[in-house]
């Protein structure tokens, strides 16, 4: 009974500290996408670099890390359970935009542009105002989105639910014997048209216990340039 009381107290504290009401700063965000795979022997250093962003003071204000696990290495001995063909297609869409025939891991994208030599570079500081503000609030079974497009280009909204503290031991393939502690792993990813100023979208269903913690990230992309102009997000309750 005492243990149950403690667990209920901790849950209520988490609920109070996680309001699920987000608003962008108006400045150009730093949305960092990593395309990775548990079956890729050169990916662990990139994964560790992404994990280090947990200590960035700008996290969920200016800096938004997203780890998209791709499925094109699943055939070499280890099937990545976090990988989805949808993630692979997003990376291929980027490659098409850049007039490139190839995709690779680890592959970094910063605000819709290829970002190489991540290990010797710092995440840029957001200096340029690129508003308007993106507002998101959790309602009953849905997220309520508010964004007034001031760009001449078409824009769309992307949303991702991220899981952190996901622990996997790799038993086969190039990383056999290694242990991964994943943070910022994309568990659910969706896109929506932003033709109206207000939009309601259903809250994705995530398998309980699939991660130790969850976050929701929302960002606005221009079409067809793929440039990311606003982003917001934070903790999510599951």
N, C-alpha and C positions, 0 to 999 in steps of 0.2 A: 504493500500500500504506500509506504514511504517513497519507494522508487518511482511508482506511478505518479505521485504528487510532484516529485522533482521534474519528471519528464514533461508533465503538463505545464509546470511553471516555465521551463525552458522554452516550450513551444509558444506560450503566450508572450514571452519576452521577445522572441524572434518575430512574432506577428506584429507586435507594437513597433519594432524597429524597422519593419519592412512595409512601407506605406503603399508601394507599387503605384506611385504617381511620379512621372518623370517629365523633365522639360530640358530641351537643349539650351546651350549658352548663346546660340546665334553665331558663334565663331566656327570656322571650319574645323571639324572634328578630326581626330586621328584614329580612323578605323583600320585596324591591322588584321588582315586575314592571313592565316597560315594554312596552306594545303599540305597535308601530312598523311602518314600511314604507319600503323604499328608494324607493317611488314617491310618498312624502308630502313635500311641500316644507317643511312646518313641523316635520318630525321631526329634522333634523340637530342642532339645539341640544340636544334631549333625548338623542339618542344620545351626544353629546359629554359631557353631564353624567353619564350612566351610565358612560362610559369612565373618567371621573375617579375613580370608586370603586376603581379598581385601586390607588390610593394610600391607601385607608382602612385604618388599622391593625387595624380590627375585621373585615376581610374574611375570610370563611370561618369566623369564630368567632361573630360576632353579625350581620354584614351579608351578605346573599345576593342579589346582583343577577341578574335573569333578563330577557332580552330576547326577547319573543315576537313574531316577525314575522308579521303577518296578511296575508291574501290578498285582502281586499275592495277594494284599490286597484290590483290587477294589470291592470285593464281600461283604465287611463288612460295607457298608453304604455310602461310598464316592468313586466315580470314579476319580482318579487322571488323569487330562488331559495331564500331562507331561509324564505319564507312557507309556512304550512300551514293548511289549513282547520281542523285540530284546534286551532290557536292561536286562530283567530277564534272558534271555538265556546267556548273557555274564557272569552274576553272577553265573549261574549254571555251566558254563564251568570252571570257577575258582574253584568251589566246587569240580568238578570232578578231576581237576588237583591236588587238595589237598587231594583227597581220602575222601571227606566229603559228607555225604548224605543230608545235610541241607543247606538252604540259610536263611538269616535273615536280618532284618532291625532294627536299622541302621547298616550297614556293611561297614567297611572301608578296602580298599586295597591300599597298598603303593608299587609302582613299581612291581605289579604282585604278591605280597605276602599279606596274611591276616594281618591286622594291628589293634590289639585290644587296649583297654584302651587309645584311642586317647585323651581323656580329660585331662590326666595326662602326656602327652608326647608332645615334640616339634617336629616340622618337621625337619628331619635331614638336615645337611649341605652337599652339594655335594662336595666330596673330591676326588673321584676316577675318573680318565679319562677312558671313555669307548667308545671313538669315533668309527668310523669316524663321521664327521659333517653331520647333516641333514639340507638341504637347501630347502626352499619353497618360491616360488614367484607367485603372482597372475598375470595371463595373461588375454587374452580375453576369458572370459567364462570358464576358467579353472585354476587350480593350477598346477604349474610346480615343480615337485619334483626331487631332486638330492640327491642320497645316494649310496655310494659304500660299499657293505657289506663285511666286513673283518672277519666275524665270520664263523666258520665251520657249525654252525647251520643255518637252514632256518630262514628267518625273514619275517615279513609282516608289512605293514604300516596301522595304524589306524588313522582316522580323525574324529573329532567331532566339530560341531558348537554349541557354548554355548550361552545362553541368560541370561542376568542379569537385575535386576529391574522388575522381573515378580511378580505382586501382585495378590494374590488370597485370598479370604475369604472362609473358609470352613463352609459349612452350615449343614452338616450331618456327622455321623460317630464318631470315637473316638476323633477327633480334632474339633468337631462342635463348632463354635463361634470363633475359632482362626484365626489369620491373618498371612499369609506367605508372605515374601518378598524374592523371590528366586534369588540367584546369582549362576553363573556357571552351570545352568541347561542344560543338553544335549538335544538339539532340533533335531539334526541329527547326526547319527553315522554310519560310514562305514569302511570297511577293504579292503585292496588291497594286492596282491602279490608284493613282491619286488625282482623279479628275474632279473630285469635290473637296471642299474645304474640311468637311468632317466625314469620318469613316469609323464604322464599328466592325471589329473583327473578332471572331471566336477565339477563346483562349485554348491553345493546343493542349491535348492530353499527353502527359508524360508519365511513364511507368514509375510508380513510387519506389524509392530506394535505389534508383539507378545512379544517383550521385549524392554526395554529402551536402551540396548546396547548389542553388539554381539562380540564374540571372536572365533577364529579358533585355534584348537590345533591339532598337528600332532605328532605321536609317533611311534617308532620302537619297535616291540616285537619279541623276539626269539620264535621259535616253536620247540618242544611243551612245553618248560618250562614256557612260558608266561612272562619271565623276560623283563622288559622295559629298553632299553639301551640308547635311545636318544629321546629327545622331544623338540619341539619348538612351537611357536604360538604367538598370540597377537590379537590386535583389528581386527575386520572384518566389512566391510561396507555392510549394507543391507537396 
